[in-house]
Amino acid sequence: MSPHTGIRENQRRRTRRALLDAALSEMEERSLGSLGLREVTRAAGVAPTAFYRHFRDMDELGTTLVEEALASLDETVRGVLAATGDADRRGDAVVRLVADLVRGRPAHVRFLVRERHGGVAAVREAIAGQLDFLAHEIGGALAADPVSAGWDADDVTMLSRLLVDHMFMTASAFLAASLRGEDWSAATRTARAQLRLIHLGRVHWTG
């Protein structure tokens, strides 16, 4: 790669990043469906025509943000569930994982929470697809756990989807606490108690 090519590639990456960051910033209190391409490019400090060198349309920008927000989460969650330790320790680890995600990517998580049932079909479908894959990966870890011995596939899937929904709900609770200027202690206690309740139901589940 020539120095000139390297400079252009770095510029291309910076512009793409600026567009994604501008969209996230503009969506702090609004949805993707209400956001226009020109608003994003203006906030990013680039010409509207530059947008099309990186994304076909706003839908593609949105699905890219979905992929960024949930990148590698399935591997991380699967690792937590497969780790040794009792249910309380694993539950605490999952809650910490969600907290770290919200702290590290608050704008991404806010975007996911708002757009999961939002008005942009492509983004809704992208979120649903990513969460389905996450539930599948969690289900694989749960099926290998002795507590789930003898469960049929539908019951394992139901549990894995319940855990994914719980993670989403917990992330939303952390965001809401931050907006109210509260610490996350109450939301953390609630999330842990909910996971203990889920585990208790799992232990006694008969199908």
C-alpha positions as CSV (number, residue, x, y, z in Angstrom):
1,M,0.0,0.0,0.0
2,S,1.4,3.4,-1.0
3,P,1.6,6.2,1.5
4,H,-1.1,8.1,-0.5
5,T,-3.4,5.1,-0.4
6,G,-2.9,4.7,3.3
7,I,-3.8,8.3,3.9
8,R,-7.0,8.0,1.9
9,E,-7.9,4.8,3.7
10,N,-7.4,6.4,7.1
11,Q,-9.5,9.4,6.0
12,R,-12.2,7.0,4.8
13,R,-12.3,5.3,8.1
14,R,-12.4,8.6,10.0
15,T,-15.3,9.8,7.9
16,R,-17.2,6.6,8.4
17,R,-16.6,6.8,12.1
18,A,-17.7,10.4,12.2
19,L,-21.0,9.6,10.5
20,L,-21.7,6.8,12.9
21,D,-20.8,8.9,15.9
22,A,-22.9,11.8,14.6
23,A,-25.9,9.6,14.1
24,L,-25.6,8.3,17.7
25,S,-25.3,11.8,19.1
26,E,-28.3,13.0,17.1
27,M,-30.3,10.1,18.4
28,E,-29.7,10.8,22.1
29,E,-33.4,11.9,22.4
30,R,-34.9,10.8,19.1
31,S,-35.4,7.8,16.9
32,L,-33.6,6.8,13.7
33,G,-36.8,7.2,11.7
34,S,-37.0,10.9,12.6
35,L,-33.3,11.5,11.6
36,G,-32.4,12.8,8.1
37,L,-29.3,12.1,6.2
38,R,-28.4,15.8,5.9
39,E,-28.7,16.2,9.7
40,V,-26.2,13.4,10.1
41,T,-23.7,14.7,7.5
42,R,-24.0,18.2,8.9
43,A,-23.2,16.9,12.4
44,A,-20.3,14.9,11.1
45,G,-19.0,17.9,9.2
46,V,-19.0,16.2,5.8
47,A,-20.9,16.9,2.5
48,P,-24.1,14.9,2.0
49,T,-22.6,13.2,-1.1
50,A,-19.9,11.7,1.2
51,F,-22.5,9.7,3.0
52,Y,-23.0,7.4,0.0
53,R,-19.4,6.4,-0.1
54,H,-20.0,4.6,3.2
55,F,-23.7,3.6,3.4
56,R,-26.4,3.0,0.9
57,D,-29.0,4.7,3.1
58,M,-29.9,5.5,6.7
59,D,-31.2,1.9,7.1
60,E,-27.7,0.5,6.4
61,L,-26.1,3.0,8.8
62,G,-28.6,1.8,11.5
63,T,-27.9,-1.9,10.9
64,T,-24.1,-1.1,11.2
65,L,-24.8,0.4,14.6
66,V,-26.6,-2.7,15.6
67,E,-23.7,-4.9,14.6
68,E,-21.3,-2.6,16.5
69,A,-23.4,-2.6,19.7
70,L,-23.6,-6.3,19.9
71,A,-20.3,-7.3,18.5
72,S,-18.8,-10.4,20.3
73,L,-21.5,-10.2,23.0
74,D,-22.5,-13.8,22.3
75,E,-19.1,-15.1,23.0
76,T,-18.8,-13.2,26.2
77,V,-22.1,-14.3,27.5
78,R,-21.5,-17.9,26.6
79,G,-18.2,-17.8,28.4
80,V,-19.9,-16.4,31.5
81,L,-22.6,-19.1,31.5
82,A,-20.1,-21.9,30.9
83,A,-17.7,-20.7,33.7
84,T,-17.6,-22.6,36.9
85,G,-19.4,-21.3,39.9
86,D,-22.8,-21.3,41.4
87,A,-25.9,-19.7,39.9
88,D,-25.6,-16.5,42.0
89,R,-22.0,-16.0,40.9
90,R,-22.9,-16.5,37.2
91,G,-25.9,-14.2,37.6
92,D,-23.7,-11.5,39.2
93,A,-21.3,-11.9,36.3
94,V,-24.1,-11.4,33.7
95,V,-25.3,-8.3,35.5
96,R,-21.7,-6.9,35.5
97,L,-21.4,-7.7,31.8
98,V,-24.5,-5.7,31.0
99,A,-23.4,-2.8,33.3
100,D,-20.0,-2.8,31.5
101,L,-21.7,-2.7,28.1
102,V,-23.9,0.2,29.2
103,R,-20.9,2.1,30.6
104,G,-18.7,1.4,27.6
105,R,-21.3,2.0,24.9
106,P,-24.2,4.0,26.4
107,A,-25.2,5.6,23.1
108,H,-25.3,2.2,21.3
109,V,-27.3,0.6,24.1
110,R,-29.8,3.6,24.1
111,F,-30.1,3.1,20.4
112,L,-30.8,-0.6,20.7
113,V,-33.4,-0.1,23.5
114,R,-35.2,2.6,21.5
115,E,-35.0,0.9,18.1
116,R,-35.8,-2.7,19.1
117,H,-39.5,-1.9,18.5
118,G,-38.9,1.2,16.5
119,G,-40.2,2.3,13.1
120,V,-37.3,1.3,10.9
121,A,-38.0,-2.2,9.7
122,A,-34.4,-3.0,8.6
123,V,-33.1,-2.0,12.0
124,R,-35.8,-3.9,13.9
125,E,-35.0,-7.0,11.9
126,A,-31.2,-6.6,12.5
127,I,-31.7,-6.3,16.2
128,A,-34.1,-9.3,16.3
129,G,-31.6,-11.3,14.2
130,Q,-28.7,-10.5,16.5
131,L,-30.7,-11.3,19.6
132,D,-31.9,-14.6,18.1
133,F,-28.3,-15.5,17.5
134,L,-27.4,-14.5,21.1
135,A,-30.3,-16.6,22.4
136,H,-29.1,-19.6,20.3
137,E,-25.6,-19.3,21.7
138,I,-26.9,-19.0,25.3
139,G,-29.2,-22.0,24.6
140,G,-26.2,-24.1,23.6
141,A,-24.5,-23.3,27.0
142,L,-27.7,-23.9,28.9
143,A,-28.3,-27.3,27.2
144,A,-24.9,-28.5,28.3
145,D,-25.6,-27.5,31.9
146,P,-26.7,-30.5,34.2
147,V,-29.6,-28.4,35.5
148,S,-31.1,-28.5,32.0
149,A,-30.7,-32.3,31.6
150,G,-33.7,-33.8,30.0
151,W,-35.2,-30.5,28.8
152,D,-36.6,-30.4,25.3
153,A,-35.3,-27.9,22.8
154,D,-38.3,-25.6,23.0
155,D,-37.9,-25.2,26.8
156,V,-34.2,-24.4,26.4
157,T,-35.0,-21.8,23.8
158,M,-37.7,-20.3,26.0
159,L,-35.2,-19.9,28.8
160,S,-32.5,-18.5,26.6
161,R,-34.9,-15.9,25.2
162,L,-36.0,-15.0,28.7
163,L,-32.4,-14.4,29.7
164,V,-31.8,-12.2,26.6
165,D,-34.9,-10.2,27.4
166,H,-33.7,-9.8,31.0
167,M,-30.4,-8.5,29.8
168,F,-32.2,-5.9,27.6
169,M,-34.5,-5.0,30.5
170,T,-31.5,-4.6,32.8
171,A,-29.6,-2.4,30.3
172,S,-32.7,-0.2,30.0
173,A,-33.0,0.1,33.8
174,F,-29.3,1.2,34.1
175,L,-29.9,3.9,31.4
176,A,-33.1,5.1,33.2
177,A,-31.2,5.3,36.5
178,S,-28.5,7.4,34.8
179,L,-31.1,9.8,33.4
180,R,-32.5,10.3,36.8
181,G,-29.1,11.0,38.3
182,E,-29.2,7.8,40.4
183,D,-26.5,5.2,40.9
184,W,-27.2,1.7,39.7
185,S,-27.4,-0.1,43.0
186,A,-31.1,-0.5,43.1
187,A,-31.3,-1.6,39.5
188,T,-28.4,-4.0,40.1
189,R,-30.2,-5.6,43.2
190,T,-33.4,-6.0,41.2
191,A,-31.6,-7.6,38.2
192,R,-29.8,-10.1,40.5
193,A,-33.0,-10.9,42.3
194,Q,-34.8,-11.5,39.0
195,L,-32.0,-13.9,37.9
196,R,-32.2,-15.8,41.2
197,L,-36.0,-16.1,40.6
198,I,-35.4,-17.4,37.0
199,H,-32.9,-19.9,38.3
200,L,-35.2,-21.1,41.0
201,G,-37.9,-21.7,38.4
202,R,-35.4,-23.4,36.2
203,V,-34.4,-25.9,39.0
204,H,-38.0,-26.9,39.5
205,W,-39.1,-26.8,35.9
206,T,-40.9,-30.0,34.7
207,G,-42.0,-28.9,31.2
